[in-house]
Amino acid sequence: MNDIYFEEDYGRLYEKVENGKCEIFEFSHPYGNIKHLFIKREIPMQMLGETYYDLVTPYGYGGPVITSCHEGRKKELVEAFYTAFAKHCTHNNVISEFIRFHPLANNAEDFSSCYEVEHIRNTVGTNLKDFEDPIKSEFSKSKQKSIQKALAAGVEFRVTPAPEDLTKFKEIYYGTMERKNADDYYYFDEEYFVGLLKYFRKNLLLVEVVHEGKTIGMGLNFVYGSTIHIHLSGTRAEFHRLSPAFMLRYALVTWGKENGIELIHEGGGKTNSLDDPLYLFKKQFGKNTSFNFLIARKVWNEEIYRRMCKSAHVDQETEFFPAYRAKAEEQMKIAGRAD
């Protein structure tokens, strides 16, 4: 499967967010080819006079993906990749790696022999391909009623493929982030939106919900092939009664059905809990469609990893990974709240 998350420009877009540099490990073998895109981050502590690094999937999903393979040779291809990538990590002072596998690509299954894969939660989708009326089949009854009320009240929508300007969207988005006291990780700056237009304007789909000439909600989405990935959105709180967030989904389904889209991928919640509010909200637009979200934590250099955890005064078995970054991450969160 090819998708926007496997594009090199996507990795470049998130270098600042992930505080590192995008790299691609291209593995070619007589049995096939594998592409592995990641952000390489310098670890802010030296060990034995050396600078070390760790790897992380750019914001969203990714992981290694098989781009070609001879029939019946997948196992051998993946084993050869593992050997080559392990050497790459050793030669480049890579200590650990954190992967968020792509729920739609199912690449976690292909690489389960290389990584200790863990299912942490599900993501949600709206299936446009298999349902004649996805609104009726996938949306909860309460959301259907709210949408009908909004339409009856005169709420409309506009969809703009490949938008040239995101000024209005940013105004609503930033207002929503401030209202919700969003974590810095979800608070994208002006440089990010410049990069979005630079790298992926042709893949952007801007949705605007309007009432009596006033924009009351906007959504910014990725379109890639026959899939829409819901990315960012914002609404005006004073128009909550008109269900702008629900209308954004209605607009995507309507436009998607008319333009050959097969799936709208909502993503998952902020936590792994089945009671996560964001997950439960998204599930109301995908009653019948879900995907496994799997991750992997890999330590490529056990000795240096242990030394770093000891130097950082953290238990290497802590839930946070990589453990040696746990205290620094917590301090950043505290600083963010203080701001």
N, C-alpha and C positions, 0 to 999 in steps of 0.2 A: 504493500500500500504506500502511495505517495501522499503527503499532506504538508500543509504549511509549516508544521512543527519540525519537519526534517529539512527545511530550506536553510542554506547557510546564512542568508540575510536575516532570517528569523533569529538565529543565534546572535548575530551582530547587534540586532535591535535590543537585546537584553543584556549586553555586556555591562552596562552601568548598573542595571537592576541587580544583577548577580555578582557585581564587583569582580569581574575577571575578563578573560579574552576568549572569544569563540574559536574553537578548533574542531577539525574533522579528522578522524582516523579512517582513512579509506583502505579497506583490506581486499586485495585481489588474490584469487586462488584459482587453480584449474577447475575447481568445483563450483565457483561462483564468486559473488562480490557482496561485501557488507559495508555499510556506511554507519559511522558512529559520530554524532555531533554532540558537543558538550561545551560547557564553560569551564575553562581552566583558571583556578583562583590561587593566588599566592597565599600561603599560610603565614600569618603575621607573627611568626616566631621562627628563629633559626634553630637548627639542631645539629650538633657536631660540626659547626661551621658551614653548614649547607642550607640552601633555601629549598623548601619543599612546597608541593602544590596538592590541591585536591580538585576533584571534578564534580560538576553538578549539572543536571538537566536544566536548560533554560526554562524560564517561567512557562508553566503549562505542562506539556508532555513531550516525550522523546524516547531516548534510548537507542541502542544499536538496532539496525533494521537490515534485513536481507534484501538486496536490490536485484539479485539474480542467483539462481541455483540450479544445478543439474538435477534432474529428477532422481529421487532416492538418495541424494548425497548431502542432505541438510545437516545430519548429525556430524559428518566428517568436516563439513565446512565450518560449522560453529566451533568445533573443537580446535580447528586450526586457527580460527580467529582468536579464541581465548589465549592460546599459546603466544600468538604474535602481540596481542594487546597487553598481556602481562609483561612481556619484554619491553614494550613501549613505555609502560608505566615505570618500570624499574630504571630504564635509561633516562627518564625525564623527571625523576624524583617525585612521582605521583604517589601519595600515601593512601588516599581513600577516594571513594566515588559514591555519589548518591544519584540514583536513577528514578525518574518518574516515567514509567512505561506508558505508551500511548494506548488508551482504552479501546480505540477503534482498530488499531493496527494489529493488536494481539501479539505484539512482538515479545512480550514477556515470556510467553510459552516457548518461543523459538530459542530463547537464551536462558532457560531455567537450569541448564547444565553448567552455565558459567557463573550465574549469580544466585544467591539465596533469595528467591522471589517471595514477596509477601503481599497478600491481598489486604488492603486496609479499608477500602470502602468502594461503593459503586458510583458511577456517574449516570446522568440522566440524558435521554434524548427524546425528540419528538419524531416519530416515524411518518414520513410523508409518502414513502414509496408503497407501503403495504396497506395503507388506509385511504379509502376514497375521501373520507371526511376526517382528517386528523384532529380537527377541533373537537368533534363529537367523540372520537375514539380515544384520544390521548389526554385531553384537558379534563380536569375534574368538573363536576356539575356546577359547583359554586363559582368556579372561574368562568365557565360558559355563561352563567347568568349575569355575572358582573360585566362581561364583555358586551352582552346584549343590551344591558342598561346603558353602558357608555355609548354604544352606537346609537341608541335611541335618543340620547342626550345631545347628539350631534358631534361626537368625537370622531375625528378622521385621522388618517395617517398618510405620510409620504415616505417613499423609499428611494434613496439615491445611491446607485452603484458608483464606485470610484469617485467619491466626493473630492472636490478640490480644496475645500476649506473646512476646518473642524472648530472654528471659533465658538459657534453657538453650542456645539456639543460640550466643549471643555467647560463653558460657563455652568451648564447644568450638572455635568459630571463632578466638578470640584465642589459645587454646592452640596451635592449628595454625599460626597466623601466627608465633608466637614460635619454635616448633620449626623452622620453615622459614626463619627470618630474613628474612621478607618485606619488600619495599620499602615505604616509607611510603605510596606511591600505592595500594597494595592493602590498607592497614591502616585500616579504617573505624572512626571513633570513635563514642561513645555518641550524639552529636548526629545522626550519619548514620542510625542505626537508629531514632531518634525520628522523623526525617523520612520514613523508609521507611513506617512505620506510619501517619503522618499523610497522606501523599500516595497511597500505593499498597497499603494493606492488602488491598483487594479483589483486587489482582492478585498477591498473594504466595501461594506454595505452599511450605509447610514440610514437609520429609521427614525422618523420624527412623528410624534403623536401630537395632534393639534386640536384645540377647542376654541371656537370663536376667534380664530386668527392668532391665538397665542400657543406657543410650543410648551407643552406640559410634561413631555418626557422624550428622551432620545436614547437610542442604542447604537453602538458601534460594533460591527460583527465582521468576522472573516468569512469569505466565500472561497472555497477551494474545491474544484471539481463539482461533485454533486452534494457537497456537505457545507452547511453553515455552522460555524463555531461562534456561539454567543461570547462576546469578549467583555465589553464595558457598557454600562448604562447609567442613566440618571433620571430622576423625576423631580417635579416641583411639589413639595410637601402640601402646599395649599390646595392642590388639585387631586388629592388622594381619593376623594369620593368618586372621581371619574376613571379610576383604575388604569392610570397610564402604564404601569409596569405590565399589566395583563395585556393591554392593547399592543405593546411592543411585540409580544409573542404572537398575538393574532396577526399582526402585520407580516411577521416573518413567515408564518405558515401560508398566508394568502399569497404573498409574493413568491415564496418557494414553490408552491404548487404550480404557479403559472410559468416558472422558469426552470423546471427540470431538477429541482433540488429533491434529494431522497431522504436526507436526515438533517435535523437541527440538533446539534450537540450542545446541551446546556452546561455540562460539567457537573461537579459535585459540590459538597458542602465545605465548610472551613475546617471541620474536624472529622474524626472517624466515627462519631456517634450516629446511630440510626435516628436519633432525635435531633440532629443538627438542624437548626431553623432554616438555614439556606438550602440544605438538601431537601427538606420537606416542602419548601416553597417550590423548588424546581420540579419536584416529583409531581406536582399538580398540573404540569404541562407535558408529562411523559409517563402516564400511568402504566403503560405496557412495555416501555423500552428502557433498558438499563445495560450498563457495561461494567466489567470488572476493572477497577483501578488498582494497579499493582506497582510496587516499588522494589528497589533493591539497595541494600547498604553493603558496600564492598571495601574491605581493608586490603590494600595491595602490598603494604609493608607493615607487618605486624610489630616489628621491633621499634621502628620510629613512631608508629601510632601510639604504642604503649608509653614511650618516652615523652611524647608530646602531651598526652593526658596527664602524666605525672607532673610535668612542668607547669601545666595549666591548673593543677590541683583539682582535677575532676576524676570521677569514677568512669573508667572507659566503658562500663556496662550501662551507663545512663541512657535514657530513652532518646535523648537528642543525639543526632548524628550529623557530622563527626563530633565526637564527645569533646575534643579539645577546643571546639568553637562555642561550647554551650554557655560559658560565662560571658564571653564577649557578646553573644547574641542577646542574652538577658539584659546586659548593660545598655545595649542599643535600644531595646524596647522601653526600658525605664527612662532613658533620655528622651525618647520619642514622646512618651506620655507627659514628661515634664514640659516639653515644648508646647 
